[in-house]
């Protein structure tokens, strides 16, 4: 069975940077996601998910995307 962990690492306005880890007996993957906040999480909170997330394998790329002006 796959286990998922989602933790808020940073918040910028209505978007947040999340650590997204998937674990199963066969593999473990770690990604960084920038997505719209659902609810009112704080940095360090475990969350159920986000809206319209963009996935990254490099933390620096995710931080850049979180901070860019849209």
N, CA and C atoms as a LAMMPS dump frame, in Angstrom:
ITEM: TIMESTEP
0
ITEM: NUMBER OF ATOMS
210
ITEM: BOX BOUNDS ff ff ff
-5.0000000000000000e+02 5.0000000000000000e+02
-5.0000000000000000e+02 5.0000000000000000e+02
-5.0000000000000000e+02 5.0000000000000000e+02
ITEM: ATOMS id mol type element x y z
1 1 1 N 0.828 -1.173 0
2 1 2 C 0 0 0
3 1 3 C 0.88 1.246 0
4 2 1 N 0.494 2.253 -0.784
5 2 2 C 1.262 3.481 -0.896
6 2 3 C 0.891 4.465 0.203
7 3 1 N 1.915 5.082 0.798
8 3 2 C 1.711 6.11 1.82
9 3 3 C 2.149 7.448 1.227
10 4 1 N 1.342 8.489 1.433
11 4 2 C 1.672 9.819 0.941
12 4 3 C 1.804 10.783 2.116
13 5 1 N 2.846 11.619 2.075
14 5 2 C 3.065 12.658 3.062
15 5 3 C 3.133 13.985 2.332
16 6 1 N 2.382 14.977 2.814
17 6 2 C 2.341 16.307 2.196
18 6 3 C 2.528 17.336 3.309
19 7 1 N 3.62 18.117 3.22
20 7 2 C 3.96 19.077 4.26
21 7 3 C 4.176 20.456 3.643
22 8 1 N 3.641 21.49 4.288
23 8 2 C 3.823 22.869 3.83
24 8 3 C 5.229 23.337 4.212
25 9 1 N 6.007 23.763 3.2
26 9 2 C 7.36 24.263 3.448
27 9 3 C 7.438 25.783 3.439
28 10 1 N 6.614 26.428 2.615
29 10 2 C 6.624 27.895 2.505
30 10 3 C 5.279 28.357 1.97
31 11 1 N 4.929 29.596 2.296
32 11 2 C 3.674 30.178 1.821
33 11 3 C 3.977 31.531 1.212
34 12 1 N 3.353 31.801 0.064
35 12 2 C 3.486 33.098 -0.6
36 12 3 C 2.109 33.491 -1.114
37 13 1 N 1.418 34.323 -0.37
38 13 2 C 0.072 34.73 -0.763
39 13 3 C -0.889 33.558 -0.689
40 14 1 N -1.523 33.246 -1.816
41 14 2 C -2.492 32.153 -1.87
42 14 3 C -1.879 30.84 -2.361
43 15 1 N -0.552 30.853 -2.608
44 15 2 C 0.155 29.647 -3.04
45 15 3 C 1.084 29.165 -1.936
46 16 1 N 1.418 27.889 -1.999
47 16 2 C 2.355 27.331 -1.032
48 16 3 C 3.278 26.336 -1.727
49 17 1 N 4.413 26.102 -1.102
50 17 2 C 5.369 25.092 -1.54
51 17 3 C 5.213 23.906 -0.6
52 18 1 N 5.03 22.742 -1.191
53 18 2 C 4.796 21.517 -0.418
54 18 3 C 5.88 20.485 -0.7
55 19 1 N 6.24 19.733 0.324
56 19 2 C 7.036 18.524 0.162
57 19 3 C 6.047 17.391 -0.023
58 20 1 N 6.219 16.624 -1.084
59 20 2 C 5.296 15.533 -1.4
60 20 3 C 6.108 14.238 -1.512
61 21 1 N 5.903 13.348 -0.561
62 21 2 C 6.658 12.091 -0.511
63 21 3 C 5.693 10.926 -0.639
64 22 1 N 6.016 10.016 -1.568
65 22 2 C 5.237 8.78 -1.746
66 22 3 C 6.13 7.6 -1.388
67 23 1 N 5.585 6.71 -0.554
68 23 2 C 6.351 5.546 -0.123
69 23 3 C 5.529 4.278 -0.312
70 24 1 N 6.185 3.26 -0.819
71 24 2 C 5.601 1.926 -0.903
72 24 3 C 6.737 0.943 -0.647
73 25 1 N 6.443 -0.33 -0.517
74 25 2 C 7.517 -1.306 -0.307
75 25 3 C 8.526 -1.358 -1.465
76 26 1 N 8.1 -0.966 -2.666
77 26 2 C 8.965 -1.048 -3.843
78 26 3 C 9.759 0.22 -4.121
79 27 1 N 9.292 1.383 -3.679
80 27 2 C 9.955 2.639 -4.035
81 27 3 C 9.578 3.767 -3.075
82 28 1 N 10.383 4.825 -3.134
83 28 2 C 10.086 6.084 -2.446
84 28 3 C 10.396 7.207 -3.427
85 29 1 N 9.467 8.157 -3.584
86 29 2 C 9.713 9.329 -4.426
87 29 3 C 9.461 10.582 -3.598
88 30 1 N 10.239 11.612 -3.898
89 30 2 C 10.075 12.905 -3.244
90 30 3 C 10.005 13.965 -4.33
91 31 1 N 8.972 14.805 -4.24
92 31 2 C 8.808 15.91 -5.172
93 31 3 C 8.442 17.159 -4.382
94 32 1 N 8.604 18.289 -5.027
95 32 2 C 8.183 19.563 -4.465
96 32 3 C 7.046 20.068 -5.331
97 33 1 N 6.004 20.577 -4.704
98 33 2 C 4.816 21.022 -5.424
99 33 3 C 4.501 22.454 -5.029
100 34 1 N 4.222 23.282 -6.032
101 34 2 C 3.709 24.625 -5.78
102 34 3 C 2.252 24.601 -6.221
103 35 1 N 1.368 24.883 -5.286
104 35 2 C -0.057 24.837 -5.594
105 35 3 C -0.841 25.83 -4.77
106 36 1 N -2.074 26.013 -5.151
107 36 2 C -2.966 26.919 -4.428
108 36 3 C -3.342 26.276 -3.1
109 37 1 N -3.381 27.09 -2.066
110 37 2 C -3.67 26.632 -0.708
111 37 3 C -5.144 26.243 -0.576
112 38 1 N -5.367 25.151 0.113
113 38 2 C -6.716 24.744 0.51
114 38 3 C -6.78 24.881 2.029
115 39 1 N -7.709 25.678 2.521
116 39 2 C -7.82 25.908 3.956
117 39 3 C -6.854 26.977 4.423
118 40 1 N -6.406 26.863 5.658
119 40 2 C -5.507 27.856 6.27
120 40 3 C -4.315 27.168 6.926
121 41 1 N -3.469 26.492 6.152
122 41 2 C -2.35 25.8 6.781
123 41 3 C -1.235 26.761 7.183
124 42 1 N -0.4 26.322 8.091
125 42 2 C 0.803 27.05 8.496
126 42 3 C 2.018 26.251 8.029
127 43 1 N 3.16 26.899 7.981
128 43 2 C 4.393 26.21 7.604
129 43 3 C 4.63 25.068 8.59
130 44 1 N 4.942 23.909 8.052
131 44 2 C 5.173 22.72 8.866
132 44 3 C 3.965 21.822 9.019
133 45 1 N 2.793 22.313 8.616
134 45 2 C 1.577 21.507 8.724
135 45 3 C 1.55 20.37 7.706
136 46 1 N 1.008 19.246 8.131
137 46 2 C 0.681 18.155 7.217
138 46 3 C -0.678 18.494 6.617
139 47 1 N -0.822 18.346 5.304
140 47 2 C -2.079 18.676 4.634
141 47 3 C -2.565 17.486 3.819
142 48 1 N -3.838 17.566 3.41
143 48 2 C -4.411 16.525 2.566
144 48 3 C -4.12 16.758 1.085
145 49 1 N -3.881 18.022 0.696
146 49 2 C -3.616 18.301 -0.705
147 49 3 C -3.617 19.785 -1.006
148 50 1 N -3.65 20.093 -2.294
149 50 2 C -3.594 21.451 -2.804
150 50 3 C -4.4 21.501 -4.084
151 51 1 N -4.571 22.691 -4.631
152 51 2 C -5.3 22.849 -5.886
153 51 3 C -4.327 23.262 -6.986
154 52 1 N -4.46 22.663 -8.152
155 52 2 C -3.678 23.03 -9.347
156 52 3 C -2.176 23.083 -9.08
157 53 1 N -1.609 21.994 -8.612
158 53 2 C -0.193 21.961 -8.294
159 53 3 C 0.706 21.74 -9.494
160 54 1 N 1.882 22.372 -9.459
161 54 2 C 2.937 22.146 -10.447
162 54 3 C 4.06 21.42 -9.713
163 55 1 N 4.518 20.306 -10.282
164 55 2 C 5.459 19.413 -9.624
165 55 3 C 6.891 19.678 -10.085
166 56 1 N 7.836 19.573 -9.135
167 56 2 C 9.253 19.795 -9.405
168 56 3 C 10.083 18.718 -8.712
169 57 1 N 11.22 18.39 -9.311
170 57 2 C 12.154 17.468 -8.658
171 57 3 C 13.272 18.229 -7.952
172 58 1 N 13.484 19.493 -8.338
173 58 2 C 14.523 20.32 -7.715
174 58 3 C 13.879 21.397 -6.855
175 59 1 N 14.335 21.488 -5.617
176 59 2 C 13.801 22.472 -4.678
177 59 3 C 14.005 23.893 -5.191
178 60 1 N 15.173 24.188 -5.752
179 60 2 C 15.455 25.547 -6.241
180 60 3 C 14.455 25.965 -7.322
181 61 1 N 14.097 25.055 -8.208
182 61 2 C 13.12 25.363 -9.257
183 61 3 C 11.746 25.646 -8.659
184 62 1 N 11.367 24.884 -7.653
185 62 2 C 10.066 25.078 -7.005
186 62 3 C 10.02 26.415 -6.272
187 63 1 N 11.105 26.785 -5.597
188 63 2 C 11.158 28.062 -4.886
189 63 3 C 11.061 29.215 -5.88
190 64 1 N 11.787 29.12 -6.988
191 64 2 C 11.709 30.155 -8.025
192 64 3 C 10.272 30.307 -8.528
193 65 1 N 9.616 29.199 -8.801
194 65 2 C 8.244 29.24 -9.31
195 65 3 C 7.278 29.819 -8.272
196 66 1 N 7.463 29.48 -7.017
197 66 2 C 6.618 30.011 -5.951
198 66 3 C 6.726 31.539 -5.877
199 67 1 N 7.922 32.055 -6.073
200 67 2 C 8.163 33.486 -5.914
201 67 3 C 7.981 34.307 -7.181
202 68 1 N 7.808 33.665 -8.326
203 68 2 C 7.677 34.442 -9.561
204 68 3 C 6.323 35.151 -9.612
205 69 1 N 6.315 36.282 -10.25
206 69 2 C 5.084 37.074 -10.388
207 69 3 C 4.285 36.555 -11.57
208 70 1 N 3.02 36.267 -11.341
209 70 2 C 2.161 35.758 -12.422
210 70 3 C 1.229 36.87 -12.853
